[in-house]
Amino acid sequence: MIVNWLIGGPQGMGVDTSANSFARSCAYAGYWVFGKREYHSNITGEHSYFIVTVSDKPVHSFRDKLDVLSTSDERTLRLHINDVKSGGAVIYDAEISLEALNIKRDDLVFVPIKYNEIIKETAEKFGLGDVKKLQVMRNSICVFASAGLLELPAECVEESMKHIFTGKRTKVLEPNKYAGLVAYKYAQSFSHKIEKKLPKREVETKRVILTGTQATALGKLAAGCRFQTYYPITPATDESEFLESIAKKYNMVVIQAEDEIAAITMSIGASLAGARASSSTSGPGFSLMAEALGWAGMNEVPIVVIDYQRGGPSTGLPTRHEQGDLKFAIYAGHGEFPRIVLSPGDIEEAFYIVVDAFNLAEKYQCPVIVLEDKLLANSVKTINQLDLSKLKIERGKILYDSQNGKMLKKFKRFEFSEDGISPRVFLGHEGFIFWNSGDEHDEFGHITEDPENRLRMHEKRLKKLQKIVEETPVEKKIGEFGNPDSKFVVVTWGSTVGVALSALEELKEEKGVELFLLQIKMIHPLDAELVKSKIKGKVKIAVENNYSGQLASHITEKTGEFFDHLILKWTGRPISHDELISALEKIIKMNYKEKRLVLSAGI
Amino acid sequence: MQNFQSIYRSDVESDWCPGCGDFGILSAITQALGELEIPPWKCAIFSGIGCSGKTPHFINAYGIHTLHGRPLPFAIGAKMANPSLTVIAISGDGDGYGIGAGHFVNAGRRNVDITYIVHNNGVYGLTKGQASPTLKRGVQPKSLKYPNLNDMVNPIALALASGYSFVARGFAYNVKHLKEIIKQAVIHKGLALIDVLQPCPVFNTVDTKEKYMERIKILDGNEFPTTDIKKAFEKALDEENLWIGIFYKNPEKQTYEERYSEILSSYPSECPANLKMSDEKGNPTTDISEVLNNFLC
């Protein structure tokens, strides 16, 4: 059972907060949720909306078609009314004339809410004064009305509101609750007219509800990262702001740098001193980091960079979703140096992969780029309680020997070794010194242009890539879902894994079609043999939120295997469950001849 | 105790040109660190790109030769991660006042306890003499195809305006004077700029050592350093005389480390670099359950 709910309104008026509150309410009632946020690059006024998909089973993606459209303004009503499924319900402001808007949907249940009247009454009861300033209360009213309509217990909404009205806002909790309950009771009287309900249910497991940026931040914290830098950029900033909110207890130094060049170079400096250090950014900022990535590669410094991809190139679609940075992440920076590119498939995996990222960075002494994206960053999802016992900290080769007052040791930081990895000491390590240089250097780190040294030193660094492929366990390189014997293999990465998984499940359950889904988690270095063995001989379909099918072409380059179909989307909106199903069906059942299949659903 | 002064000079041979002012700066740095008896392993020296960028290789300390224009943010990262380090950043004028100008200004806003030494010779020496941000408009050293079209930046005034809590200028051929400034800058709690006039004997055919000698005057030790920023600006903006010495010093200004210590519960005694992040078996020691509880459902 799935209930698909949408709330919309002017940007900056609390749509995001209301949606998170509704999602949390459903989670408290024992449901699984996936919430997708859409917003403009604008502070206030433009239309933004949030879809929350609620289910009694784990849910991996949002849906297009709505069961409940929850509105308090005219624009949301107008823009989304046609997405409501027959038999669905619409919550709207009783002062709006449906007739005037030419809305003729007699297949829907309309729930008129007297927002102004409720707000006025609440203001009088609590002596709140200016009613105009209380319009933000529409959000709570809207959420409570939705809950009433869906028979979602009011106490679940009240509980979730406590998480929103914190700090200075605690004092408005009661008025919001009061206003909300008025709407709740009224909307309840319509619930017999709709089929789907959300009564309280027993929860199978202990769960948490997190956004992608929060899961990523928590991964950093658990991994021992205490140094984070950033320059404000959508959609990455939320992660750093979340870390700032918990920095005090954990002694985490979070620095808002003057630009992304400073951000990454500060992190490299901190890493040299022995900290686990990271920077988070999005495409434009990641572009600025390219030169410093090379320096970290050249000097074998562990560093973790999160790139939350958004629509590019240039400023692109700053608040919209895209997976356009894959090739750039693999190649960013001039010259050749080792780096690792990882990409989590969902919010839960983001937490664990970030911990892996720090371990890999330190083990192989190189930059690790974690490719996330806007959908992953801003979505909210119920996931299994994070299992901290699964985590391990691996710091790689570090020398803790002390010189104990002996002569100063000029440490060969880049000593040639069997496996290409030389032990590290940190700045300030007693009795030692070493040098680093972005110039080609000898074992001590001093500049040299000697060809013999270059031959060995360049290879010392680059041969780590092979070692990374060999030593990383399969389950950290790829994810496998569905039927491996299927004739069709769907290959994807990043948050698109969610919708692919969701489509796969429905195709199996409702159409009896079984597909094999291959997720690439370690994009670079790619385990070409492994990937090849999984896709060879099958009809290969890549699903990506970009124009050129970057993962597909990367795989082709490394494996020699060509893709039969590319399902692509670059409108800045993530691929939806419904459109992916129809695209896959076209290929599977209709013998679709074209290689490219372009999607465009969503506003 | 080891004789730090003698061990601060590394055995790496320098490839600077004969007569280069960089030699004087190098000597002043190694002497200052030696006299301060700072163990080399407590000291991290960051540099940018250009002739000045090579300096750390000639010093026995942790020497990090970074990117063009970026030694400051690298150095800030290291210092904030481990505030017990003595951190020095070294730039050239192109590095510090050109490509790294954004970092120059923003570092001032933070006042991290770092010493920043900028080799200032008016040209991009290593790329054969193009105009740097400190070259006067209208002059034409030998590599320029026509007289310089850009006005020069005034590093002392810029540092004062940006919030540096210690602002000084030295002369590469007055090693003793420079060494004393460096010692004071390292001791100073906060961000210290030392702009060092360091004529490039090969490419700056305009501002030669001799020309500098004519104009240089040493600030009166009774009046300077001052905490009166207006007085410091006055000297910085003096077009007739080229003042060297410490213009401004404000040890009262809160450092970035101190500002963070007010925000974080036990920084800097617990700092990012000394976190014990796991037990012997590699299990993480960070307990995130308190944060996670807010998200339980």
Interface residues (C-beta under 8 A of the other chain):
Chain A: R24 A27 Y28 H163 V203 K206 R207 V208 I209 L210 Q214 L218 L221 A222 A223 G224 R226 F227 T229 I246 A247 K248 K249 Y250 N251 M252 V253 I255 A257 E258 D259 I261 A262 A263 T265 M266 S267 I268 G269 A270 S271 L272 A273 G274 A275 R276 A277 E291 A292 W295 V355 T382 Q385 L386 L388 S389 L391 K392 I393 E394 R395 M407 L408 K410 F426 L427 G428 H429 E430 G431 F432 I433 F434 W435 N436 S437 G438 D439 G445 H446 I447
Chain B: Q2 I7 V12 P39 P40 W41 K42 A44 F46 I49 K54 P56 H57 N60 A61 Y62 G63 I64 H65 T66 L67 R70 L72 P73 F74 A75 I76 G77 A78 K79 M80 A81 N82 S84 L85 G102 H103 V105 N106 Y260 I263 L264 S265 S266 Y267 E270 C271 P272 A273 N274 L275 M277 S278 G282 N283 P284 T285 T286 I288 S289 E290 V291 L292 N294 F295 L296 C297
